[in-house]
Amino acid sequence: MAMGKRERKRQAEIWIATVDLPESKGHPFYGRLNQLLDKHGFDGFVEGLCARFYHETIGRPSIAPGVYFRMLLIGFFEGIDSERGIAWRCSDSLGLREFLGYDLTQMTPDHSSLSRTRQRIDVDTHREVFTWVLKVVAVSGLLRGKTVGIDATTLEANTAMRSIVRRDSGQSYDGFLTDLAKSSGIETPTREDLAKVDKTRKNKASNQDWYNPHDPDARITKMKDGTTHLAYKAEHAVDMEAGAVVAVTLQAADQGDTTTVHETLAAAGEQLLAVAQDPQTASRIDEQLLAEVVNDKGYHSGPMLKVLAKMEIRSYVSEPLRRGRRNWDGKEEEREAVNANRERIGSEYGKLLLRQRGELVERSFAHNYETGGMRRTYLRGRENILKRLLIHVGGFNLALVMRNLHGIGKPRQVQGGPSPAILAFISRVRRAIGRLRRLLTGQTTPESTFGLTLCFRLAA
């Protein structure tokens, strides 16, 4: 065989026949994902949902709603953090062009069109699309709604600490330090002098005194790696059956877990109620919605446990190890709630739930923010970030359905390894074993073991 040599770039031809253009067979993962979306009528749903944001005659042709939401889903599946990166990836990939419905003669949407579409479609519409995805998860048998685990993580904001200003005077951070240095006797302070003055100050980064004018919703907070940044707080409510996220909220990063959990609980209740009221999904989920809540020790407090007890929700909240004697005078209801929670987390069932919470909730964080690329937000403002976050987490839920159907939850899993049919069979057997384990521990009802019996018959 003769060795081929790379040819120099020739002058581009003026006319190219359409039949001579390269064609792509498409990515197998995105082809299956399009089949799933078409099966459940995704395009018709979002077009009817977003019709009020479009005008029939005025303005230039806009992005179709189905294309817009698919591009945000690509951000999750490809792990792309910015809308500019999503737009570039879609224009560069033949497989993604086919997923969006564009051929080589058409221009894919640029990042400015994507951003303008996001600004015009409100948060409630994005939340309804998230609910639609949750119903698809329920139809696939991956949602029960009885036991929910809740936890939060921080997302770095798209703003710099050096841009913060005083809330009272609007003075910059460097200007404030310069005035402090001059008042201490340094007439012309250098950068080293400012660093020394700043090092000895107390409460030097308080959210009550400082804010960023470019993103007022961001809050100064300490990240898990010990660094201080402007950030947001994303809180997930995860179903303990297969790990589907039933609700996601975006909170101020300086608020405690016991404060933000109420909004997340309410959002989870609304989402599960919407699924339960749909005739197609009502029979797929548990009759007792949001009957149990599992949290880590950051959510442990007497008032919160008291509220959960009044709502007839069984709490499984880890208790801090070192806590002195408490004064329960006038707090009998709180004491009863705390003692009942302590008994539940000490049982075998409670220990099982706490282990599953650490696995399933942290897994949703890893897929959405580490490999999913949303640990640092490239948008500003709580509303803008929440819009993308809802569809991003919706992509995570779709990945669960794809993994259940085809054994592959992300496009990179197609590269090498066993065939999708084998992976899908292995996934179903694993779920059957998990259901058997929960049945033996009393977590699963006998009526839900039909899938278990079917899987073992297939295995035999």
PyMOL commands that set and color helices and strands:
alter all, ss='L'
color gray80, all
select helices_A, chain A and resi 18-20+28-39+42-53+65-77+83-92+94-100+111-120+123-139+161-163+173-183+191-199+257-276+282-284+297-299+302-310+332-346+348-370+382-406+411-414+420-440+446-459
alter helices_A, ss='H'
color red, helices_A
select strands_A, chain A and resi 147-156+165-166+210-211+219-222+228-239+245-252+292-295+314-317
alter strands_A, ss='S'
color yellow, strands_A
deselect
rebuild
show_as cartoon
